[in-house]
Amino acid sequence: MKVQPIKSIRLMLGATQVEVAEALDCTQESVSRYERGATVPPDRVPMVIAFAQGRGVRLTFGMVYGVEPLPMVRRETVLGVTL
């Protein structure tokens, strides 16, 4: 099964579904649906981008919708931890 971009973004950021839901002002169940293939509503995409930006990662609409590649990010850089 193809990993949906929102799940890839969440994992790249080291975030839980609950953290993403809080950032998107939606439920964890909605995040789960997005990860299983439901389209992220356009009004939520700026929230995804802002959430990522807050963790030091630059995203675009195309990245959220899976038409552009996600940036290569080292997790410890995003979380501010050096291993």
WORA-V463641 format. One record per pair of residues at least 6 apart in sequence whose C-alpha atoms are under 8 Angstrom apart, sorted by the first residue. I is the first residue (numbers start at 1). GAP is how many residues later the second one is. D is the distance in whole Angstrom. If there is no record, write none. Layout:
BEGIN
[[I:GAP:D] [I:GAP:D]]
END
This chain:
BEGIN
[[3:32:8] [4:30:8] [4:31:6] [4:32:7] [4:33:6] [4:62:8] [5:30:7] [5:58:7] [5:59:6] [5:60:7] [5:61:5] [6:28:7] [6:29:6] [6:58:6] [6:59:8] [7:27:8] [7:28:5] [9:55:8] [9:61:8] [10:6:7] [10:7:7] [10:10:7] [12:61:7] [12:63:7] [13:39:7] [13:42:7] [13:62:7] [13:65:7] [13:66:8] [14:61:7] [14:65:8] [17:11:6] [17:14:6] [17:15:7] [18:9:8] [18:10:5] [20:8:8] [20:11:7] [20:28:8] [20:31:8] [21:6:5] [21:7:5] [21:9:8] [21:10:6] [23:24:7] [23:25:7] [23:28:6] [24:20:6] [24:23:6] [24:24:7] [34:6:6] [39:26:8] [40:25:8] [45:16:7] [45:19:7] [46:15:8] [48:16:8] [49:9:7] [49:10:6] [49:11:7] [49:12:8] [49:15:8] [52:6:7] [52:7:7] [53:6:7] [55:23:6] [55:24:7] [56:22:6] [57:14:8] [57:16:8] [57:21:7] [58:13:8] [59:11:7] [59:12:8] [62:6:5] [63:6:6] [63:7:6] [76:6:6] [76:7:7]]
END
